[in-house]
Amino acid sequence: MLASHIRFLANVSKDAAPEKKTQRIREIHSLSKLPHRYPFFEADFMPANKYHKMFVANWYLILYQIQDDTVYVDYILNCRKGYGWLLQA
C-alpha cells in the first residue's frame, strides 16, 4: 500500500515522493515505541479493539494491530479516498 501511495505522489511531484516515503517509513517505525499511544479504530464493520489508528500528514490513516510485542501494519489508507472497500476485506 505504501508503494502505491508513493507512485501516486510521484506522478504529482517526483521530487517530493522520496521524502514522503522516508517520512511514512519513519512514522511507521515510531510505532516500535509506545504503540498503544494511538486509539482504536472504531467502525461498525471492523472488529472492536482490533486495529489502532494513526493519522499522519493530514491525509493518511495507518491501521495496525499489536500482538504480543509485535506491531503489524495492515492498512495505509489515503483519507482523500473512501475506504468502503474495507467492508469487503
HTML snippet that shows the backbone in 3Dmol.js (N, CA, C, O; Angstrom):
<script src="https://3Dmol.org/build/3Dmol-min.js"></script>
<div id="view" style="width:600px;height:400px;position:relative"></div>
<script>
const pdb = `
ATOM      1  N   MET A   1       0.817  -1.196   0.000  1.00  0.00           N
ATOM      2  CA  MET A   1       0.000   0.000   0.000  1.00  0.00           C
ATOM      3  C   MET A   1       0.860   1.257   0.000  1.00  0.00           C
ATOM      4  O   MET A   1       0.540   2.244  -0.663  1.00  0.00           O
ATOM      5  N   LEU A   2       1.944   1.207   0.746  1.00  0.00           N
ATOM      6  CA  LEU A   2       2.834   2.366   0.772  1.00  0.00           C
ATOM      7  C   LEU A   2       3.386   2.640  -0.617  1.00  0.00           C
ATOM      8  O   LEU A   2       3.451   3.794  -1.042  1.00  0.00           O
ATOM      9  N   ALA A   3       3.781   1.601  -1.321  1.00  0.00           N
ATOM     10  CA  ALA A   3       4.330   1.769  -2.666  1.00  0.00           C
ATOM     11  C   ALA A   3       3.323   2.419  -3.602  1.00  0.00           C
ATOM     12  O   ALA A   3       3.694   3.282  -4.397  1.00  0.00           O
ATOM     13  N   SER A   4       2.063   2.024  -3.526  1.00  0.00           N
ATOM     14  CA  SER A   4       1.058   2.622  -4.412  1.00  0.00           C
ATOM     15  C   SER A   4       0.829   4.092  -4.084  1.00  0.00           C
ATOM     16  O   SER A   4       0.592   4.893  -4.987  1.00  0.00           O
ATOM     17  N   HIS A   5       0.896   4.458  -2.806  1.00  0.00           N
ATOM     18  CA  HIS A   5       0.752   5.868  -2.427  1.00  0.00           C
ATOM     19  C   HIS A   5       1.936   6.687  -2.939  1.00  0.00           C
ATOM     20  O   HIS A   5       1.758   7.810  -3.412  1.00  0.00           O
ATOM     21  N   ILE A   6       3.129   6.133  -2.847  1.00  0.00           N
ATOM     22  CA  ILE A   6       4.317   6.844  -3.302  1.00  0.00           C
ATOM     23  C   ILE A   6       4.311   6.974  -4.829  1.00  0.00           C
ATOM     24  O   ILE A   6       4.707   8.013  -5.358  1.00  0.00           O
ATOM     25  N   ARG A   7       3.869   5.935  -5.542  1.00  0.00           N
ATOM     26  CA  ARG A   7       3.758   6.029  -7.006  1.00  0.00           C
ATOM     27  C   ARG A   7       2.781   7.129  -7.393  1.00  0.00           C
ATOM     28  O   ARG A   7       3.050   7.907  -8.308  1.00  0.00           O
ATOM     29  N   PHE A   8       1.650   7.197  -6.700  1.00  0.00           N
ATOM     30  CA  PHE A   8       0.674   8.248  -6.981  1.00  0.00           C
ATOM     31  C   PHE A   8       1.304   9.617  -6.762  1.00  0.00           C
ATOM     32  O   PHE A   8       1.163  10.514  -7.593  1.00  0.00           O
ATOM     33  N   LEU A   9       1.996   9.773  -5.642  1.00  0.00           N
ATOM     34  CA  LEU A   9       2.630  11.050  -5.336  1.00  0.00           C
ATOM     35  C   LEU A   9       3.705  11.388  -6.362  1.00  0.00           C
ATOM     36  O   LEU A   9       3.853  12.554  -6.729  1.00  0.00           O
ATOM     37  N   ALA A  10       4.450  10.405  -6.829  1.00  0.00           N
ATOM     38  CA  ALA A  10       5.498  10.644  -7.825  1.00  0.00           C
ATOM     39  C   ALA A  10       4.913  11.183  -9.124  1.00  0.00           C
ATOM     40  O   ALA A  10       5.570  11.943  -9.835  1.00  0.00           O
ATOM     41  N   ASN A  11       3.684  10.794  -9.437  1.00  0.00           N
ATOM     42  CA  ASN A  11       3.023  11.338 -10.629  1.00  0.00           C
ATOM     43  C   ASN A  11       2.699  12.814 -10.453  1.00  0.00           C
ATOM     44  O   ASN A  11       2.619  13.558 -11.430  1.00  0.00           O
ATOM     45  N   VAL A  12       2.516  13.231  -9.218  1.00  0.00           N
ATOM     46  CA  VAL A  12       2.223  14.629  -8.922  1.00  0.00           C
ATOM     47  C   VAL A  12       3.517  15.426  -8.758  1.00  0.00           C
ATOM     48  O   VAL A  12       3.644  16.533  -9.281  1.00  0.00           O
ATOM     49  N   SER A  13       4.478  14.852  -8.025  1.00  0.00           N
ATOM     50  CA  SER A  13       5.748  15.528  -7.758  1.00  0.00           C
ATOM     51  C   SER A  13       6.850  14.495  -7.534  1.00  0.00           C
ATOM     52  O   SER A  13       6.942  13.888  -6.467  1.00  0.00           O
ATOM     53  N   LYS A  14       7.675  14.308  -8.547  1.00  0.00           N
ATOM     54  CA  LYS A  14       8.773  13.341  -8.422  1.00  0.00           C
ATOM     55  C   LYS A  14       9.744  13.735  -7.317  1.00  0.00           C
ATOM     56  O   LYS A  14      10.319  12.864  -6.665  1.00  0.00           O
ATOM     57  N   ASP A  15       9.931  15.008  -7.100  1.00  0.00           N
ATOM     58  CA  ASP A  15      10.869  15.468  -6.078  1.00  0.00           C
ATOM     59  C   ASP A  15      10.362  15.192  -4.665  1.00  0.00           C
ATOM     60  O   ASP A  15      11.157  14.919  -3.767  1.00  0.00           O
ATOM     61  N   ALA A  16       9.068  15.260  -4.462  1.00  0.00           N
ATOM     62  CA  ALA A  16       8.503  15.085  -3.123  1.00  0.00           C
ATOM     63  C   ALA A  16       8.366  13.617  -2.725  1.00  0.00           C
ATOM     64  O   ALA A  16       8.380  13.300  -1.536  1.00  0.00           O
ATOM     65  N   ALA A  17       8.236  12.732  -3.683  1.00  0.00           N
ATOM     66  CA  ALA A  17       7.953  11.327  -3.394  1.00  0.00           C
ATOM     67  C   ALA A  17       8.993  10.656  -2.491  1.00  0.00           C
ATOM     68  O   ALA A  17       8.604  10.017  -1.513  1.00  0.00           O
ATOM     69  N   PRO A  18      10.296  10.771  -2.771  1.00  0.00           N
ATOM     70  CA  PRO A  18      11.262  10.091  -1.890  1.00  0.00           C
ATOM     71  C   PRO A  18      11.221  10.606  -0.446  1.00  0.00           C
ATOM     72  O   PRO A  18      11.348   9.831   0.502  1.00  0.00           O
ATOM     73  N   GLU A  19      11.045  11.902  -0.293  1.00  0.00           N
ATOM     74  CA  GLU A  19      10.965  12.470   1.057  1.00  0.00           C
ATOM     75  C   GLU A  19       9.727  11.970   1.796  1.00  0.00           C
ATOM     76  O   GLU A  19       9.801  11.634   2.978  1.00  0.00           O
ATOM     77  N   LYS A  20       8.609  11.921   1.113  1.00  0.00           N
ATOM     78  CA  LYS A  20       7.374  11.443   1.743  1.00  0.00           C
ATOM     79  C   LYS A  20       7.482   9.964   2.097  1.00  0.00           C
ATOM     80  O   LYS A  20       6.975   9.533   3.132  1.00  0.00           O
ATOM     81  N   LYS A  21       8.136   9.193   1.249  1.00  0.00           N
ATOM     82  CA  LYS A  21       8.344   7.771   1.552  1.00  0.00           C
ATOM     83  C   LYS A  21       9.158   7.627   2.830  1.00  0.00           C
ATOM     84  O   LYS A  21       8.815   6.833   3.706  1.00  0.00           O
ATOM     85  N   THR A  22      10.224   8.388   2.933  1.00  0.00           N
ATOM     86  CA  THR A  22      11.067   8.351   4.132  1.00  0.00           C
ATOM     87  C   THR A  22      10.273   8.751   5.365  1.00  0.00           C
ATOM     88  O   THR A  22      10.405   8.130   6.420  1.00  0.00           O
ATOM     89  N   GLN A  23       9.451   9.781   5.238  1.00  0.00           N
ATOM     90  CA  GLN A  23       8.621  10.222   6.373  1.00  0.00           C
ATOM     91  C   GLN A  23       7.645   9.139   6.799  1.00  0.00           C
ATOM     92  O   GLN A  23       7.517   8.866   7.993  1.00  0.00           O
ATOM     93  N   ARG A  24       6.948   8.510   5.846  1.00  0.00           N
ATOM     94  CA  ARG A  24       5.979   7.471   6.193  1.00  0.00           C
ATOM     95  C   ARG A  24       6.677   6.306   6.889  1.00  0.00           C
ATOM     96  O   ARG A  24       6.170   5.781   7.880  1.00  0.00           O
ATOM     97  N   ILE A  25       7.828   5.905   6.379  1.00  0.00           N
ATOM     98  CA  ILE A  25       8.557   4.795   6.997  1.00  0.00           C
ATOM     99  C   ILE A  25       8.994   5.170   8.408  1.00  0.00           C
ATOM    100  O   ILE A  25       8.913   4.349   9.321  1.00  0.00           O
ATOM    101  N   ARG A  26       9.451   6.386   8.590  1.00  0.00           N
ATOM    102  CA  ARG A  26       9.853   6.849   9.925  1.00  0.00           C
ATOM    103  C   ARG A  26       8.652   6.832  10.886  1.00  0.00           C
ATOM    104  O   ARG A  26       8.784   6.426  12.040  1.00  0.00           O
ATOM    105  N   GLU A  27       7.496   7.268  10.408  1.00  0.00           N
ATOM    106  CA  GLU A  27       6.295   7.274  11.244  1.00  0.00           C
ATOM    107  C   GLU A  27       5.884   5.854  11.624  1.00  0.00           C
ATOM    108  O   GLU A  27       5.491   5.600  12.763  1.00  0.00           O
ATOM    109  N   ILE A  28       5.977   4.939  10.676  1.00  0.00           N
ATOM    110  CA  ILE A  28       5.632   3.543  10.967  1.00  0.00           C
ATOM    111  C   ILE A  28       6.621   2.963  11.979  1.00  0.00           C
ATOM    112  O   ILE A  28       6.218   2.282  12.922  1.00  0.00           O
ATOM    113  N   HIS A  29       7.893   3.227  11.787  1.00  0.00           N
ATOM    114  CA  HIS A  29       8.908   2.729  12.728  1.00  0.00           C
ATOM    115  C   HIS A  29       8.716   3.308  14.126  1.00  0.00           C
ATOM    116  O   HIS A  29       9.109   2.686  15.112  1.00  0.00           O
ATOM    117  N   SER A  30       8.119   4.487  14.219  1.00  0.00           N
ATOM    118  CA  SER A  30       7.895   5.089  15.540  1.00  0.00           C
ATOM    119  C   SER A  30       6.940   4.254  16.391  1.00  0.00           C
ATOM    120  O   SER A  30       6.882   4.419  17.610  1.00  0.00           O
ATOM    121  N   LEU A  31       6.194   3.362  15.748  1.00  0.00           N
ATOM    122  CA  LEU A  31       5.275   2.501  16.490  1.00  0.00           C
ATOM    123  C   LEU A  31       6.007   1.493  17.367  1.00  0.00           C
ATOM    124  O   LEU A  31       5.407   0.875  18.246  1.00  0.00           O
ATOM    125  N   SER A  32       7.304   1.329  17.125  1.00  0.00           N
ATOM    126  CA  SER A  32       8.065   0.412  17.973  1.00  0.00           C
ATOM    127  C   SER A  32       8.183   0.952  19.398  1.00  0.00           C
ATOM    128  O   SER A  32       8.463   0.201  20.332  1.00  0.00           O
ATOM    129  N   LYS A  33       7.971   2.248  19.556  1.00  0.00           N
ATOM    130  CA  LYS A  33       7.964   2.861  20.886  1.00  0.00           C
ATOM    131  C   LYS A  33       6.540   3.321  21.179  1.00  0.00           C
ATOM    132  O   LYS A  33       5.961   4.092  20.413  1.00  0.00           O
ATOM    133  N   LEU A  34       6.003   2.867  22.239  1.00  0.00           N
ATOM    134  CA  LEU A  34       4.646   3.231  22.671  1.00  0.00           C
ATOM    135  C   LEU A  34       3.577   2.994  21.600  1.00  0.00           C
ATOM    136  O   LEU A  34       2.878   3.936  21.226  1.00  0.00           O
ATOM    137  N   PRO A  35       3.433   1.797  21.109  1.00  0.00           N
ATOM    138  CA  PRO A  35       2.427   1.548  20.069  1.00  0.00           C
ATOM    139  C   PRO A  35       0.991   1.744  20.556  1.00  0.00           C
ATOM    140  O   PRO A  35       0.083   1.925  19.745  1.00  0.00           O
ATOM    141  N   HIS A  36       0.784   1.709  21.852  1.00  0.00           N
ATOM    142  CA  HIS A  36      -0.572   1.880  22.395  1.00  0.00           C
ATOM    143  C   HIS A  36      -0.989   3.343  22.496  1.00  0.00           C
ATOM    144  O   HIS A  36      -2.092   3.632  22.959  1.00  0.00           O
ATOM    145  N   ARG A  37      -0.146   4.258  22.080  1.00  0.00           N
ATOM    146  CA  ARG A  37      -0.453   5.690  22.228  1.00  0.00           C
ATOM    147  C   ARG A  37      -1.585   6.151  21.320  1.00  0.00           C
ATOM    148  O   ARG A  37      -2.177   7.203  21.561  1.00  0.00           O
ATOM    149  N   TYR A  38      -1.894   5.386  20.285  1.00  0.00           N
ATOM    150  CA  TYR A  38      -2.978   5.760  19.377  1.00  0.00           C
ATOM    151  C   TYR A  38      -4.244   4.978  19.730  1.00  0.00           C
ATOM    152  O   TYR A  38      -4.171   3.829  20.164  1.00  0.00           O
ATOM    153  N   PRO A  39      -5.407   5.613  19.538  1.00  0.00           N
ATOM    154  CA  PRO A  39      -6.667   4.953  19.910  1.00  0.00           C
ATOM    155  C   PRO A  39      -7.049   3.846  18.938  1.00  0.00           C
ATOM    156  O   PRO A  39      -6.465   3.697  17.865  1.00  0.00           O
ATOM    157  N   PHE A  40      -8.035   3.086  19.346  1.00  0.00           N
ATOM    158  CA  PHE A  40      -8.568   2.046  18.474  1.00  0.00           C
ATOM    159  C   PHE A  40      -9.398   2.678  17.361  1.00  0.00           C
ATOM    160  O   PHE A  40     -10.019   3.725  17.544  1.00  0.00           O
ATOM    161  N   PHE A  41      -9.392   2.026  16.220  1.00  0.00           N
ATOM    162  CA  PHE A  41     -10.227   2.410  15.088  1.00  0.00           C
ATOM    163  C   PHE A  41     -11.609   1.828  15.339  1.00  0.00           C
ATOM    164  O   PHE A  41     -11.764   0.612  15.459  1.00  0.00           O
ATOM    165  N   GLU A  42     -12.595   2.679  15.418  1.00  0.00           N
ATOM    166  CA  GLU A  42     -13.950   2.219  15.707  1.00  0.00           C
ATOM    167  C   GLU A  42     -14.838   2.421  14.488  1.00  0.00           C
ATOM    168  O   GLU A  42     -15.033   3.539  14.012  1.00  0.00           O
ATOM    169  N   ALA A  43     -15.363   1.322  14.006  1.00  0.00           N
ATOM    170  CA  ALA A  43     -16.290   1.340  12.879  1.00  0.00           C
ATOM    171  C   ALA A  43     -17.164   0.101  12.989  1.00  0.00           C
ATOM    172  O   ALA A  43     -16.725  -0.949  13.459  1.00  0.00           O
ATOM    173  N   ASP A  44     -18.408   0.242  12.548  1.00  0.00           N
ATOM    174  CA  ASP A  44     -19.350  -0.871  12.649  1.00  0.00           C
ATOM    175  C   ASP A  44     -18.871  -2.113  11.914  1.00  0.00           C
ATOM    176  O   ASP A  44     -19.187  -3.233  12.313  1.00  0.00           O
ATOM    177  N   PHE A  45     -18.114  -1.921  10.846  1.00  0.00           N
ATOM    178  CA  PHE A  45     -17.712  -3.046  10.009  1.00  0.00           C
ATOM    179  C   PHE A  45     -16.374  -3.659  10.412  1.00  0.00           C
ATOM    180  O   PHE A  45     -15.897  -4.579   9.748  1.00  0.00           O
ATOM    181  N   MET A  46     -15.760  -3.164  11.490  1.00  0.00           N
ATOM    182  CA  MET A  46     -14.470  -3.690  11.940  1.00  0.00           C
ATOM    183  C   MET A  46     -14.626  -4.316  13.322  1.00  0.00           C
ATOM    184  O   MET A  46     -15.437  -3.855  14.124  1.00  0.00           O
ATOM    185  N   PRO A  47     -13.860  -5.355  13.600  1.00  0.00           N
ATOM    186  CA  PRO A  47     -13.909  -5.942  14.948  1.00  0.00           C
ATOM    187  C   PRO A  47     -13.477  -4.910  15.989  1.00  0.00           C
ATOM    188  O   PRO A  47     -12.519  -4.165  15.777  1.00  0.00           O
ATOM    189  N   ALA A  48     -14.173  -4.875  17.084  1.00  0.00           N
ATOM    190  CA  ALA A  48     -13.861  -3.913  18.146  1.00  0.00           C
ATOM    191  C   ALA A  48     -12.482  -4.179  18.741  1.00  0.00           C
ATOM    192  O   ALA A  48     -12.082  -5.328  18.934  1.00  0.00           O
ATOM    193  N   ASN A  49     -11.771  -3.106  19.024  1.00  0.00           N
ATOM    194  CA  ASN A  49     -10.468  -3.161  19.703  1.00  0.00           C
ATOM    195  C   ASN A  49      -9.441  -4.047  18.998  1.00  0.00           C
ATOM    196  O   ASN A  49      -8.606  -4.674  19.650  1.00  0.00           O
ATOM    197  N   LYS A  50      -9.501  -4.096  17.677  1.00  0.00           N
ATOM    198  CA  LYS A  50      -8.521  -4.890  16.928  1.00  0.00           C
ATOM    199  C   LYS A  50      -7.429  -3.993  16.340  1.00  0.00           C
ATOM    200  O   LYS A  50      -6.239  -4.269  16.487  1.00  0.00           O
ATOM    201  N   TYR A  51      -7.850  -2.920  15.676  1.00  0.00           N
ATOM    202  CA  TYR A  51      -6.906  -2.042  14.989  1.00  0.00           C
ATOM    203  C   TYR A  51      -6.770  -0.708  15.708  1.00  0.00           C
ATOM    204  O   TYR A  51      -7.754  -0.105  16.137  1.00  0.00           O
ATOM    205  N   HIS A  52      -5.533  -0.268  15.826  1.00  0.00           N
ATOM    206  CA  HIS A  52      -5.259   1.088  16.283  1.00  0.00           C
ATOM    207  C   HIS A  52      -5.191   1.967  15.039  1.00  0.00           C
ATOM    208  O   HIS A  52      -4.914   1.484  13.940  1.00  0.00           O
ATOM    209  N   LYS A  53      -5.450   3.271  15.223  1.00  0.00           N
ATOM    210  CA  LYS A  53      -5.394   4.185  14.080  1.00  0.00           C
ATOM    211  C   LYS A  53      -4.384   5.290  14.345  1.00  0.00           C
ATOM    212  O   LYS A  53      -4.349   5.884  15.423  1.00  0.00           O
ATOM    213  N   MET A  54      -3.577   5.545  13.350  1.00  0.00           N
ATOM    214  CA  MET A  54      -2.593   6.616  13.420  1.00  0.00           C
ATOM    215  C   MET A  54      -2.793   7.496  12.197  1.00  0.00           C
ATOM    216  O   MET A  54      -2.632   7.034  11.067  1.00  0.00           O
ATOM    217  N   PHE A  55      -3.143   8.760  12.411  1.00  0.00           N
ATOM    218  CA  PHE A  55      -3.260   9.711  11.311  1.00  0.00           C
ATOM    219  C   PHE A  55      -1.908  10.378  11.107  1.00  0.00           C
ATOM    220  O   PHE A  55      -1.259  10.785  12.071  1.00  0.00           O
ATOM    221  N   VAL A  56      -1.486  10.490   9.856  1.00  0.00           N
ATOM    222  CA  VAL A  56      -0.224  11.147   9.545  1.00  0.00           C
ATOM    223  C   VAL A  56      -0.390  12.062   8.334  1.00  0.00           C
ATOM    224  O   VAL A  56      -1.133  11.764   7.399  1.00  0.00           O
ATOM    225  N   ALA A  57       0.319  13.171   8.384  1.00  0.00           N
ATOM    226  CA  ALA A  57       0.426  14.092   7.246  1.00  0.00           C
ATOM    227  C   ALA A  57      -0.923  14.482   6.639  1.00  0.00           C
ATOM    228  O   ALA A  57      -1.056  14.552   5.417  1.00  0.00           O
ATOM    229  N   ASN A  58      -1.892  14.727   7.461  1.00  0.00           N
ATOM    230  CA  ASN A  58      -3.216  15.227   7.038  1.00  0.00           C
ATOM    231  C   ASN A  58      -4.051  14.252   6.215  1.00  0.00           C
ATOM    232  O   ASN A  58      -5.279  14.297   6.278  1.00  0.00           O
ATOM    233  N   TRP A  59      -3.423  13.386   5.456  1.00  0.00           N
ATOM    234  CA  TRP A  59      -4.198  12.580   4.513  1.00  0.00           C
ATOM    235  C   TRP A  59      -4.126  11.091   4.733  1.00  0.00           C
ATOM    236  O   TRP A  59      -4.891  10.350   4.116  1.00  0.00           O
ATOM    237  N   TYR A  60      -3.247  10.625   5.580  1.00  0.00           N
ATOM    238  CA  TYR A  60      -3.049   9.188   5.680  1.00  0.00           C
ATOM    239  C   TYR A  60      -3.512   8.620   7.011  1.00  0.00           C
ATOM    240  O   TYR A  60      -3.320   9.216   8.071  1.00  0.00           O
ATOM    241  N   LEU A  61      -4.112   7.477   6.923  1.00  0.00           N
ATOM    242  CA  LEU A  61      -4.559   6.736   8.090  1.00  0.00           C
ATOM    243  C   LEU A  61      -3.859   5.384   8.050  1.00  0.00           C
ATOM    244  O   LEU A  61      -3.979   4.636   7.080  1.00  0.00           O
ATOM    245  N   ILE A  62      -3.136   5.088   9.101  1.00  0.00           N
ATOM    246  CA  ILE A  62      -2.441   3.808   9.205  1.00  0.00           C
ATOM    247  C   ILE A  62      -3.166   2.978  10.253  1.00  0.00           C
ATOM    248  O   ILE A  62      -3.305   3.397  11.402  1.00  0.00           O
ATOM    249  N   LEU A  63      -3.624   1.810   9.854  1.00  0.00           N
ATOM    250  CA  LEU A  63      -4.300   0.894  10.767  1.00  0.00           C
ATOM    251  C   LEU A  63      -3.349  -0.244  11.087  1.00  0.00           C
ATOM    252  O   LEU A  63      -2.791  -0.880  10.193  1.00  0.00           O
ATOM    253  N   TYR A  64      -3.176  -0.485  12.362  1.00  0.00           N
ATOM    254  CA  TYR A  64      -2.244  -1.523  12.787  1.00  0.00           C
ATOM    255  C   TYR A  64      -2.791  -2.245  13.997  1.00  0.00           C
ATOM    256  O   TYR A  64      -3.656  -1.737  14.711  1.00  0.00           O
ATOM    257  N   GLN A  65      -2.273  -3.438  14.214  1.00  0.00           N
ATOM    258  CA  GLN A  65      -2.655  -4.206  15.390  1.00  0.00           C
ATOM    259  C   GLN A  65      -1.407  -4.622  16.148  1.00  0.00           C
ATOM    260  O   GLN A  65      -0.317  -4.709  15.582  1.00  0.00           O
ATOM    261  N   ILE A  66      -1.580  -4.869  17.404  1.00  0.00           N
ATOM    262  CA  ILE A  66      -0.480  -5.261  18.277  1.00  0.00           C
ATOM    263  C   ILE A  66      -0.763  -6.666  18.776  1.00  0.00           C
ATOM    264  O   ILE A  66      -1.814  -6.934  19.359  1.00  0.00           O
ATOM    265  N   GLN A  67       0.185  -7.557  18.541  1.00  0.00           N
ATOM    266  CA  GLN A  67       0.072  -8.934  19.037  1.00  0.00           C
ATOM    267  C   GLN A  67       1.360  -9.249  19.780  1.00  0.00           C
ATOM    268  O   GLN A  67       2.448  -9.237  19.205  1.00  0.00           O
ATOM    269  N   ASP A  68       1.218  -9.527  21.052  1.00  0.00           N
ATOM    270  CA  ASP A  68       2.360  -9.721  21.935  1.00  0.00           C
ATOM    271  C   ASP A  68       3.215  -8.457  21.892  1.00  0.00           C
ATOM    272  O   ASP A  68       2.735  -7.385  22.260  1.00  0.00           O
ATOM    273  N   ASP A  69       4.442  -8.552  21.461  1.00  0.00           N
ATOM    274  CA  ASP A  69       5.310  -7.379  21.383  1.00  0.00           C
ATOM    275  C   ASP A  69       5.564  -6.947  19.944  1.00  0.00           C
ATOM    276  O   ASP A  69       6.539  -6.246  19.669  1.00  0.00           O
ATOM    277  N   THR A  70       4.703  -7.355  19.035  1.00  0.00           N
ATOM    278  CA  THR A  70       4.900  -7.066  17.616  1.00  0.00           C
ATOM    279  C   THR A  70       3.775  -6.188  17.089  1.00  0.00           C
ATOM    280  O   THR A  70       2.605  -6.415  17.395  1.00  0.00           O
ATOM    281  N   VAL A  71       4.132  -5.189  16.300  1.00  0.00           N
ATOM    282  CA  VAL A  71       3.171  -4.307  15.644  1.00  0.00           C
ATOM    283  C   VAL A  71       3.053  -4.739  14.187  1.00  0.00           C
ATOM    284  O   VAL A  71       4.059  -4.870  13.489  1.00  0.00           O
ATOM    285  N   TYR A  72       1.833  -4.959  13.734  1.00  0.00           N
ATOM    286  CA  TYR A  72       1.565  -5.329  12.346  1.00  0.00           C
ATOM    287  C   TYR A  72       0.768  -4.212  11.688  1.00  0.00           C
ATOM    288  O   TYR A  72      -0.364  -3.937  12.085  1.00  0.00           O
ATOM    289  N   VAL A  73       1.355  -3.570  10.686  1.00  0.00           N
ATOM    290  CA  VAL A  73       0.646  -2.549   9.919  1.00  0.00           C
ATOM    291  C   VAL A  73      -0.130  -3.281   8.836  1.00  0.00           C
ATOM    292  O   VAL A  73       0.454  -3.939   7.975  1.00  0.00           O
ATOM    293  N   ASP A  74      -1.452  -3.158   8.888  1.00  0.00           N
ATOM    294  CA  ASP A  74      -2.295  -3.876   7.937  1.00  0.00           C
ATOM    295  C   ASP A  74      -2.804  -2.996   6.799  1.00  0.00           C
ATOM    296  O   ASP A  74      -3.012  -3.484   5.688  1.00  0.00           O
ATOM    297  N   TYR A  75      -3.005  -1.716   7.060  1.00  0.00           N
ATOM    298  CA  TYR A  75      -3.557  -0.823   6.041  1.00  0.00           C
ATOM    299  C   TYR A  75      -2.905   0.543   6.128  1.00  0.00           C
ATOM    300  O   TYR A  75      -2.671   1.071   7.215  1.00  0.00           O
ATOM    301  N   ILE A  76      -2.617   1.103   4.969  1.00  0.00           N
ATOM    302  CA  ILE A  76      -2.210   2.503   4.851  1.00  0.00           C
ATOM    303  C   ILE A  76      -3.211   3.117   3.887  1.00  0.00           C
ATOM    304  O   ILE A  76      -3.203   2.814   2.694  1.00  0.00           O
ATOM    305  N   LEU A  77      -4.066   3.973   4.403  1.00  0.00           N
ATOM    306  CA  LEU A  77      -5.182   4.498   3.623  1.00  0.00           C
ATOM    307  C   LEU A  77      -5.007   5.976   3.339  1.00  0.00           C
ATOM    308  O   LEU A  77      -4.569   6.741   4.198  1.00  0.00           O
ATOM    309  N   ASN A  78      -5.349   6.362   2.141  1.00  0.00           N
ATOM    310  CA  ASN A  78      -5.386   7.766   1.767  1.00  0.00           C
ATOM    311  C   ASN A  78      -6.785   8.264   2.122  1.00  0.00           C
ATOM    312  O   ASN A  78      -7.770   7.821   1.530  1.00  0.00           O
ATOM    313  N   CYS A  79      -6.877   9.172   3.073  1.00  0.00           N
ATOM    314  CA  CYS A  79      -8.183   9.621   3.554  1.00  0.00           C
ATOM    315  C   CYS A  79      -8.923  10.496   2.555  1.00  0.00           C
ATOM    316  O   CYS A  79     -10.102  10.793   2.747  1.00  0.00           O
ATOM    317  N   ARG A  80      -8.246  10.912   1.494  1.00  0.00           N
ATOM    318  CA  ARG A  80      -8.939  11.672   0.446  1.00  0.00           C
ATOM    319  C   ARG A  80      -9.804  10.753  -0.398  1.00  0.00           C
ATOM    320  O   ARG A  80     -10.671  11.216  -1.140  1.00  0.00           O
ATOM    321  N   LYS A  81      -9.571   9.455  -0.285  1.00  0.00           N
ATOM    322  CA  LYS A  81     -10.375   8.466  -0.990  1.00  0.00           C
ATOM    323  C   LYS A  81     -11.243   7.764   0.038  1.00  0.00           C
ATOM    324  O   LYS A  81     -10.904   7.727   1.221  1.00  0.00           O
ATOM    325  N   GLY A  82     -12.339   7.217  -0.399  1.00  0.00           N
ATOM    326  CA  GLY A  82     -13.165   6.443   0.510  1.00  0.00           C
ATOM    327  C   GLY A  82     -12.492   5.128   0.851  1.00  0.00           C
ATOM    328  O   GLY A  82     -11.683   4.617   0.077  1.00  0.00           O
ATOM    329  N   TYR A  83     -12.820   4.588   1.993  1.00  0.00           N
ATOM    330  CA  TYR A  83     -12.269   3.274   2.314  1.00  0.00           C
ATOM    331  C   TYR A  83     -13.398   2.283   2.574  1.00  0.00           C
ATOM    332  O   TYR A  83     -13.288   1.416   3.440  1.00  0.00           O
ATOM    333  N   GLY A  84     -14.475   2.419   1.819  1.00  0.00           N
ATOM    334  CA  GLY A  84     -15.575   1.465   1.896  1.00  0.00           C
ATOM    335  C   GLY A  84     -15.173   0.068   1.442  1.00  0.00           C
ATOM    336  O   GLY A  84     -15.823  -0.915   1.796  1.00  0.00           O
ATOM    337  N   TRP A  85     -14.090  -0.022   0.648  1.00  0.00           N
ATOM    338  CA  TRP A  85     -13.627  -1.330   0.204  1.00  0.00           C
ATOM    339  C   TRP A  85     -13.208  -2.194   1.384  1.00  0.00           C
ATOM    340  O   TRP A  85     -13.109  -3.414   1.246  1.00  0.00           O
ATOM    341  N   LEU A  86     -12.960  -1.584   2.545  1.00  0.00           N
ATOM    342  CA  LEU A  86     -12.635  -2.384   3.720  1.00  0.00           C
ATOM    343  C   LEU A  86     -13.798  -3.288   4.128  1.00  0.00           C
ATOM    344  O   LEU A  86     -13.605  -4.304   4.796  1.00  0.00           O
ATOM    345  N   LEU A  87     -14.995  -2.907   3.719  1.00  0.00           N
ATOM    346  CA  LEU A  87     -16.171  -3.716   4.039  1.00  0.00           C
ATOM    347  C   LEU A  87     -16.036  -5.115   3.441  1.00  0.00           C
ATOM    348  O   LEU A  87     -16.505  -6.091   4.026  1.00  0.00           O
ATOM    349  N   GLN A  88     -15.395  -5.210   2.278  1.00  0.00           N
ATOM    350  CA  GLN A  88     -15.242  -6.496   1.619  1.00  0.00           C
ATOM    351  C   GLN A  88     -13.965  -7.211   2.052  1.00  0.00           C
ATOM    352  O   GLN A  88     -13.813  -8.404   1.792  1.00  0.00           O
ATOM    353  N   ALA A  89     -13.047  -6.505   2.707  1.00  0.00           N
ATOM    354  CA  ALA A  89     -11.748  -7.111   3.055  1.00  0.00           C
ATOM    355  C   ALA A  89     -11.890  -8.165   4.127  1.00  0.00           C
ATOM    356  O   ALA A  89     -10.897  -8.770   4.533  1.00  0.00           O
TER     357      ALA A  89
END
`;
const viewer = $3Dmol.createViewer("view");
viewer.addModel(pdb, "pdb");
viewer.setStyle({}, {cartoon: {color: "spectrum"}});
viewer.zoomTo();
viewer.render();
</script>
